[in-house]
Amino acid sequence: MSKKSDLSLHLQLFSVHGLIRGENLELGRDADTGGQVKYVVSLARALGDHPAVKQVDLFTRLIDDKRVSDDYKKEIEPLSANARIVRIPCGGKRYMRKELLWPHLDEFVNNVMKFNNDHDITPSLFHGHYADAGYIARQLSKLMGIPYIFTGHSLGRSKKFSLANEGLSEDQMNKQFNIDRRIEAEEKVLQTANLVITSTNHEIKKQYGKYENSKAAKYIVIPPGINVERFYPFYYDHDESFQKPEVAKQARYKLSMELGRFFKDTQKPLILAICRPDSKKNIHGLVQAYAISRTLQSIANLAIFAGIRKDIDNMDDNERQVLTDLLFEMDKHDLYGKMAIPKKHDPNNEVPELFRMAADSRGVFVNSAFNEPFGLTLIEAASSGCPIVGPDDGGPNDIVKNCKNGELVDTTSPRAIAEGIKKILLDPELWTKYSNSGITGVREHYAWEAHAETFVKKVTSLLNKELKEGTKTQTSLPPGKKLKNIKKFFITDIDNTLVGDDKAMAQLFEKLEKHKEDISFGVATGRSVELVQEILAEKNIPTPDIVVSSVGTEIYYGAAIDELSRDDGWATHINYLWKPLAIKSALANFKFLKLQKDDGEREFKLSYEMKPSSDNMAKIHKALSELKLRYQLIYSHDQFLDIIPQRASKGKAIDYLCKKWNIKNNNLIVSGDSGNDLEMLKGKRQAIVVGNYSSELEELRSGQNVYFADGEYSEGILEGMEHFAFWNM
């Protein structure tokens, strides 16, 4: 390996669902453990070996579940000297399919931020794999001002089309697969990603071309690689000087014994298929092709390795139906003794040996999928010297163009599949030509070292361009970079707290400017973000680093007054069991409530006008509790009632921010004047109540950490800061 260069990239890759480990990959375990798993692990290792890369972090979900291996609960797993898997908690500890993780992705974002802050990491680049990780990379990019790239692997619009063909309704698709949310995330990624890496040109035209933002994306084609040492040519085994690894010898013996249980004549050429038991893979079409061809049945055996199973009854509906159909076809056409459907295989050690066994028998590998965006198994087969038959659609077109290693057919036609297989098996010269061309072509076009070299060149060019352009245009730090090194937070209400004494407010901001490297300034208010922007401009208030608006239901980060970016993680968190329409309906007949006009109603806030009364609040609580609704009531100034999610409030928003940015309570000061500040001023954090406060705050008099200032407005804030020695903390 060459020496590391002066340019040392720290790359962070994301593949969220969790069943990822360095060895013994459980490929085919379920729909989430396909080729993408092998891809990201291999990519991480290959990039880690590149001389321009200092570190590669492959982030995935931490899982602590008795149903899966303990390997998936290790926080850090080394892959090589400069590459590792980092497991991040989100959505609890139990393993779940990736479609159910969407509500928890913002938690993943926050925990990645915390990991990087705790370990003092500033990455060079984020790289999202699959739609959910694309969402995560985009959020991190917004927070940190760091470029991100995206690899889709499979796309939501194509999946939605397939699901519709299977008879699923829109509601079913969203319930089972969060399909619309996935497509929305993909659209935003195409619009904002610095690069979109695809495996083929066909993928750009046929897959991404279905998206509204497809033309906005910046594509680059970099085919994935394979480990050519693992997928070595079959004829190496016939060289007496070649030392075949012991694990490969064991795999060959085990597979020979397993296939021997199925076949009457084990000497025939082998027609091999390896894929997940998914209807899109069209294994059914391959079996039909074999069943309708007496020639194929007489000259070759058929072996289908369709994932890993223990009991078909315990598999999901799609997989169970596919396997049931295969067994039905096998019985219907009496293929016993000619066809094998083993229950399991080892993807790491046995798959390479399967390709070599097929090549040794002068057989063929078949990918009969209706559509194949890339086709990694076709490359693995070619590298081993086994000719291929694949779909004349998608990635296989590029593979066969580069490697000249087989036949592409219309896989919707079993007869066409059969003819493609026969053409190769019945022509020894053609078989040899395809075998040799495949071995040579893979080494030229599909080695991981070549992939990593192209990747690093493109990323280096991208980063140099971003650095050059950023130097010209950047006027302030992104929130992640700004808040990463902050030691203290000062967060204040605006109306009648910060605002009211212009002279004292100017003195306050003079002090904050002197301490801007250490102290972050934020506001927490009942105002909407639009009204916050208005008063900031009107009063010439510097843009806050943090805006907590609409009574703690929205959080924004500031770069400029008109460029506030929302914290989507907070929105996801407080959305839990929030049902505003049901609340409005329950309160519709209460005449003492009047909905506020203008910006009173927000996504997570309902605002009413209500005169003081001894029993109005009790009536509201009763009406909402009877319907088992989750909510909080905040009454202020003897006039305004805000109803917000149970998880929201100014105080809870500040707790969330402190956890996200690692700020301790004794390094935080908050200030306020009224009832809607009450919850924010309680607790362990240091709080200032300005002299012009409302009577609702009298209950805080006994609080240990609360200072009641004599001075009003910003003068009271300055007084309180001196009391707490905030400038010297």
Secondary structure, 3 states (H helix, E strand, C coil): CCCCCCCCEEEEEECCCCCCCCCCCCCCCCCCCCHHHHHHHHHHHHHHCCCCEEEEEEEEECCCCCCCCHHHHCCEEEEECCEEEEEECCCCCCCCCHHHHHHHHHHHHHHHHHHHHHCCCCCCEEEEEHHHHHHHHHHHHHHHCCCEEEECCCCHHHHHHHHHHCCCCHHHHHHHHCHHHHHHHHHHHHHHCCEEEECCHHHHHHHHHHCCCHHHCCEEECCCCECCCCCCCHHHHHCCCCCCCHHHHHHHHHHHHHHHCCCCCCCCCEEEEEECCCHHHCHHHHHHHHHHCHHHHHHCEEEEEECCCCCHHHCCHHHHHHHHHHHHHHHHCCCCCCEECCCCCCCCCHHHHHHHHHHHCCCEEECCCCCECCCHHHHHHHHHCCCEEEECCECHHHHHHHHCCEEEECCCCHHHHHHHHHHHHCCHHHHHHHHHHHHHHHHHHCEHHHHHHHHHHHHHHHHHHHHHHHHHHCCCCCHHHHHHCCCEEEEECCECCCECCHHHHHHHHHHHHHCCCCEEEEEECCCCHHHHHHHHHHCCCCCCCEEEECCCCEEEEECCCCCEEECHHHHHHHCCCCCHHHHHHHHCCCCCCEECCCCCCECCEEEEECCCCCCHHHHHHHHHHHCCCCCEEEEECCCEEEEECCCCCHHHHHHHHHHHHCCCHHHEEEEECCHHHHHHHCCCCEEEECCCCCHHHHHHHHCCCEEECCCCHHHHHHHHHHHCCHHHC
